[in-house]
Amino acid sequence: MNHIIKYTLLNLLVFFNSSWMTGQTTPANPQTDIIAIVGGTIHVGNGELIQNGIIQFEKGKITYVGNEPQKIAANARKINATGKEIYPGFIAANTNLGLNEIEQVKATIDESEIGAMNANIRSIIAYNTDSRVQATLRSNGVLLAEVAPRGGIISGQSSLVQLDAWNWEDASICTDCAIHLNWPSPYRFNGWWAEPAASSVNEKYVKEIDRIKLFFDEAYAYSKNPPTSEKNLRYEAMLGVFNGTKKLMIHASLSKAIIAAVLFAKEYNLTPVIVDGEDSWRITSFLKEHNVPVLLSETHNLPQREDDDIDINFKTPKLLNDAGILFGLKLNGFWQQRNLAFQAGQMVAFGLDKEKAIASITGNIAKIFGQKNIGTIEVYKDATLFISEGDALDMKTNRVTSAFIQGREIDLNNHQKDLYQKYMNKYHPKN
Amino acid sequence: MSKYFFIICSIFCIRSVAQITFPVNDIRDPERQLILLTNGIIHSDPQSEEFRGSILIKDGRIIQVASAIEIPKGAIVKDLAGAHVYPSFIDPLAEYGIPEPKKANSTNPMLSGKDGAYSWNEALRPEIKSSQLFTTKSEEAEKWREAGFGAVNTHYPDGISRGTSCAVFLGDQNEHMMLLRDEVSHVMSLQKGLSSQEYPGSLMGVIALLRQCYYDGMHYMTAIQPKEVNFSLQEWNRIQNLPQIFIANDKLDILRINKLGKEFSKNYIIKTSGNEYQRLPEIKQTNAKLIVPLKFPTAYDVEDPYNAIQIDLADLKHWEMAPANAGLLEKNNIPFVFTSSGLKERKEFLTQIRKAIQYGLSPNKALYAITLGPAEFLGLSEELGTLKANKWANLIITNGPLFDDKTSIKENWIKGVSYSYGKTETKAHAGIYNLDFQDKKYTVEISESGETKITSADSSKVTIKASLGEKSFSGKLQKSENGVVLFYTTKTQNGFFGNATLENGSWAPIQFVKIKDLSSTTAAKKDSSSTKQNEIGKITYPFMAYGYTEKPKQENYLIKNTKVWTCEENGIQENTDVLIRNGKIVSIGKNITATDAIQIDGTNKHLTPGIIDEHSHIAISRGVNECTQSNTAEVRIGDVVNSEDVNIYRQLAGGVTTSHLLHGSCNPIGGQTTLIKLRWGYAPEEMKMTPHDGFIKFALGENVKRSGGNQGNRYPDSRMGVEQVFLDAFTRAKDYESKRKLEGNKVRKDLELDALVEIMNKTRFITCHSYVQSEINMLMHLADKFNFKVNTFTHILEGFKVADKMRNHGAGASSFSDWWAYKYEVYDAIPYNGAILHDQKIVTAYNSDDAEMARRLNQEAGKAIMYGNVPETEALKFVTLNPAKLLHIDDRVGSIKVGKDADLVLWNDHPLSVYASADMTFVDGIKFFDRKHDLTLREEVKNERNRIIQKLISLKKDGERTMPFSSPPKRFYHCDTEGEEGEENHAH
């Protein structure tokens, strides 16, 4: 290849902002300069708000957050954020992002494994950093994700990743940090949304729980005295659950199931995280008593029952907050995560304080996972944050203008923006 | 159970004659026989006063009924001793004596499994004659008779057209004797049943099939018979003059069936499901006669509060109100009769009727509904139903008034033959008796249930163990350790008299003299007089949570000082008033006053037109897809609108006022759509927006070639085949149209092709599910070829790639704001699609296709600002004026303009913001949603639930049988209706 062609190609790539050919963006290089974002409204992610604030970060870590201009390093690259809003990177919890590229094309799906008790399964090694999807989330402020396997009774282990990486090793910020257990439903649901039929008692419920109990009993016994040979991979994977290095995430929706799941975990001295928890608002005192956090399912969801308050899904976050329950928001799916912020916004429309809503997709999630480096805009934490021209929880005003992951300023382009430009150029030729 | 009664086939039975054509292997009995029943209390018909009299029966028929009849020569006389006599019951729709339907063995689900020159569709079998299938089933008949029935109208219980039913007696004699009339009615249902054929797979498919069948019948001689013989159609036509019985699964089915009937001037007798009280005014309007079941829901076990919340208020209320159904029908003068169909035990029939009487049904009406009523409905009143001369001697004899709890049926006479029932009659013996025996005085008490107690006058020890018969009293007395006295006595005027063997083995007379009566006739009277109307809740419309006790009414409103998003050229008007009167917007401006209007303060609020959802699947009953053929243009969503879907209310709360209800995307040519306004509480027909241009759903791509699994062998399997399906359909439709023009009804009227002809004639319009540019382009070319336009491409996620072509063709777009990656054909979808289409001057809308998203379409419109900077007034039009244009209703709705319908939403914040929610939603000037009133409704839901749950708990304490919530009645489906239950996933 001669030099000129090379140069032209390079130019073309730059012109189309590189993502054009592959649908992928190029991960940003590590932060070299000191960056100071000046003048914006800082949503800390822990419920606090700093007006006209300054954030400074160096080598990927936040070094200063406050109002004092004198703290800005002389050699800092200043970004003027006056009139803009600054948020910690939103965290898409419990997603199959990178495990599923096209929902109905089986070959593109790596999210569940054969078998029921897949504690040993690890989502991180299947996580595809080259998916087209991450770039479409980052441009809406989602910079982190918990990549979780699905299916079975125990789906396997999830990992936390950042969304600007060359490969999964790069991406991971917490590998194999939680085990996912799907609690059986006490009821069977019939029909579908257009025509729900009456629900009925799940007659196998007790048996299904017995099966989980048997597994946990054995895994627990194993953890007390792990063998040096003839290791059991499933029980090995459970060790972290019993020694507190892995979270136990139990997926349960209805009051009865949540209560049973929490009491079950308590038998092994574990405090689980309840995932989904649609009925959690009915049993807040129970959850409070056992100090159980909730990763709540969509606010954009229909009520479980015909008789439920029509806005129950919208206002559950407020009810949990008022009861002092630590909660985060999680959505189903992967491409859908681009609406994470708006589903948090929906909480505000039904009474929750806006900063609390932000915390439910940032700081609270970090807290739930016990992660010290992410989730809020505070000193010593990763500089994983973004700037939006307006309120990022509202689709009317969410305009992400720049974003940083571990201090690296990432490319906010995506293949969809490229296609937009491509066809606008077709319909409005410049010449 | 059977141990409590024994059956005597009385002497009359032996005398009954065999059928006349058969040879006799015995001495022949004379054919004529006369029976005189005397001294009965005769209830000859529901209207007349009862009287004491006699009934003369000859050869199975009543000859005379009178207060006194001279005993004819040779008559057998039976003294009824004051027993009550009623006509035997008639069940107007039974399955008695008919072999159980079986599924045909068929290998091709596209074809009928029935061989021969019959209907193409296996579920249409008007040729079935149940009379030819009928056999006497003694054991089954016995259960019917014991419950009081004398005759039934029985039919072959499977399929959509089930052929003719026959009236049969419930006696034990053979078929020749027991058939009363061989063809009584034509029975139809809305269920495909055991047919091995796939079509119809949905309720709307069933209705479409019937509609086509009516036309085929009408034009059989001109259009079909010259070319083919079709026995099914011949029979269909022949049996049209019989009473037409139609089986409904739900109250709304009654309205659907009636609507279909009106198209062909048919008045059906409709067999209902028992929840008619929930839509009384509409059902009354149908003027249909009803056959009403008496299956009431079992009480729920609600002691586990978490289980209890899984039971919907609608189910709780139905449990409470179901027994009141018949009384409410009577009160509303809706003609009805009862059927025992659906009861677990035939014997429950009478108990359930008594329960209905406790809940407000009059005894006269009840008697009518089980005797004369069914006979009249079925044209059998010359034969059965009352105790009148010349009618068949079908009568029951009871030991008291029929509807008293303690009354039981003692005999059931069928065609002059008596069958006896019931526990031995011993109640009359209840009393206190004196016993003078072996120089000692005793007192014996016999209770109503036959239990005996004995005490001695000198308090010496004595026990009695005895058994009580109708005319006897026998047992043993023990006075000492030395042995027992055994006695056997028979009834006398004042007690029992007989002999006893003493301890020493010798005999002595023994007499029990009654000194006090303990029988319950007086007590029973007291019971019935204290019966009070049972408490039932209020009927709401619809009958479920958030239903209104009174349908909200149109009012005049003046919305003051608000920010008005007109969706017209004048954009947003600040501090403006809007006056609505008689359902229309009459004035927009500043400082409007109106004394006749309710004033609403709109300060700091936003008023927008109601949201219009171009693509919705809410409010549809039993199937949104007729998936079974590639072309189902004949099916109509309008036939199956479901007014009782809570999503209607939830979407009003999201500002939606109009929804376009579409067939699914399962096949290239789906069904005809319907357009409703969200008039929550109103009936299906009242919800429809009329008139409106007809639309039809088309679909392309992965769904129609069935890529998501379920491959099957239905054509087409590729986009290439999809084009050919359309080409073939329109080519045939064109030929059909020209032939029909020339030859009229000599050409078979084909409802499927009619819909396509309407498209070509621009009286029906396409909304086409579409994704990728190649197929979009294809359909526009195909439309050009047949000289019509594709009105709307729905989903149209690659519309941005062919926006210029769409503009040239004149197609509109109804899209998702930001969906992608859920299947391969949307991998190139971008959220800027709407902005590009809008930029290219294409009428662009955002739709939901999803009951959840429809609650926040305003937010979806907001995304048009986010992705592609569509100006906010234009973005709002994506969910208001633009879908109105796509649906050809922009002259009536979609913007705030004087003269348009008052379909308005008052928002508490910027309408395109995530923070906005609707405070009030108006449709035609009726406030269907008010967030404040919603709080009241929630309270009502809570209170009503609590009231019924408390009642259930106290009933359980009182020993009422309850069931876990596990099997509440399914309100929408019937369990054996495959394919109607929505298991066909609707893929986007």
Contacts between the chains, C-beta under 8 A, distances in Angstrom:
chain1	res1	chain2	res2	distance
A	101	B	821	7.0
A	102	B	821	5.7
A	102	B	822	7.6
A	102	B	823	6.4
A	102	B	824	5.4
A	102	B	827	5.8
A	103	B	821	6.5
A	103	B	822	4.4
A	103	B	823	6.2
A	104	B	702	7.3
A	104	B	707	7.0
A	104	B	708	5.3
A	104	B	822	6.6
A	104	B	823	4.0
A	104	B	824	6.8
A	104	B	987	8.0
A	105	B	823	7.3
A	105	B	824	5.2
A	132	B	821	7.8
A	132	B	827	7.9
A	133	B	821	6.5
A	186	B	306	7.8
A	187	B	310	6.0
A	190	B	970	7.7
A	191	B	972	7.1
A	191	B	973	7.6
A	191	B	981	7.0
A	191	B	982	6.0
A	192	B	982	4.6
A	192	B	983	7.8
A	192	B	985	7.5
A	193	B	851	5.4
A	193	B	852	7.8
A	194	B	617	5.3
A	194	B	618	6.8
A	194	B	620	6.2
A	194	B	624	6.0
A	194	B	851	7.2
A	194	B	982	6.0
A	194	B	986	7.2
A	195	B	620	7.7
A	195	B	621	7.2
A	195	B	622	7.1
A	195	B	642	7.9
A	195	B	972	5.1
A	195	B	973	7.4
A	195	B	981	7.5
A	195	B	982	4.9
A	197	B	970	5.0
A	197	B	971	7.9
A	197	B	972	6.3
A	197	B	973	6.3
A	197	B	981	7.5
A	198	B	311	8.0
A	198	B	312	7.5
A	198	B	315	6.8
A	198	B	967	7.7
A	198	B	968	4.4
A	198	B	969	7.3
A	198	B	970	5.6
A	198	B	971	7.4
A	199	B	310	5.2
A	199	B	965	7.8
A	200	B	965	7.5
A	200	B	966	4.4
A	200	B	967	6.3
A	201	B	307	7.4
A	201	B	964	6.0
A	201	B	965	7.2
A	201	B	966	4.3
A	254	B	306	7.3
A	255	B	306	5.1
A	256	B	306	4.7
A	300	B	852	6.1
A	300	B	853	7.5
A	300	B	856	6.8
A	301	B	852	6.2
A	302	B	647	7.6
A	302	B	650	7.2
A	302	B	851	6.1
A	302	B	852	4.9
A	303	B	650	7.7
A	305	B	309	6.8
A	305	B	310	7.1
A	305	B	312	6.6
A	306	B	312	4.6
A	306	B	313	7.2
A	306	B	314	6.7
A	306	B	544	6.1
A	306	B	545	5.4
A	306	B	646	4.9
A	307	B	309	7.7
A	307	B	312	5.8
A	307	B	313	4.9
A	307	B	545	4.1
A	307	B	941	5.5
A	307	B	945	6.8
A	309	B	938	5.8
A	310	B	546	7.5
A	310	B	649	6.9
A	310	B	650	5.0
A	310	B	653	5.3
A	310	B	934	6.8
A	311	B	653	7.4
A	311	B	917	7.9
A	334	B	821	7.3
A	335	B	819	7.9
A	335	B	820	5.8
A	335	B	821	4.2
A	335	B	822	7.6
A	338	B	818	6.8
A	339	B	818	7.3
A	342	B	859	6.7
A	342	B	914	5.2
A	345	B	914	3.6
A	345	B	915	6.7
A	346	B	856	7.8
A	346	B	914	5.9
A	348	B	914	7.5
A	348	B	915	6.0
A	349	B	909	7.6
A	349	B	914	6.2
A	349	B	915	4.6
A	349	B	916	6.9
A	349	B	917	5.6
A	350	B	917	7.5
A	393	B	914	6.4
A	394	B	862	7.5
A	394	B	913	5.3
A	394	B	914	4.7
A	394	B	915	6.5
A	395	B	859	6.0
A	395	B	862	4.3
A	395	B	863	4.9
A	395	B	865	7.4
A	395	B	866	4.8
A	395	B	912	7.8
A	395	B	913	7.9
A	395	B	914	6.1
A	396	B	862	4.7
A	396	B	865	5.8
A	396	B	866	7.1
A	396	B	872	7.7
A	396	B	910	6.7
A	396	B	912	5.3
A	396	B	913	4.9
A	396	B	914	7.3
A	398	B	866	6.0
A	399	B	866	7.5
A	416	B	820	7.8
A	416	B	830	4.0
A	416	B	831	6.3
A	416	B	832	6.7
A	417	B	832	7.6
A	419	B	800	7.4
A	419	B	828	6.9
A	419	B	830	5.0
A	419	B	832	7.4
A	420	B	800	7.8
A	420	B	830	5.9
A	420	B	832	3.9
A	420	B	835	7.7
A	420	B	836	7.0
A	420	B	867	7.9
A	420	B	868	6.9
A	423	B	800	5.1
A	423	B	801	6.6
A	423	B	803	7.5
A	423	B	836	5.7
A	424	B	836	6.7
A	424	B	839	7.4
A	427	B	803	6.7
A	427	B	804	6.6
A	427	B	836	7.2
A	427	B	839	6.9
A	427	B	840	6.1
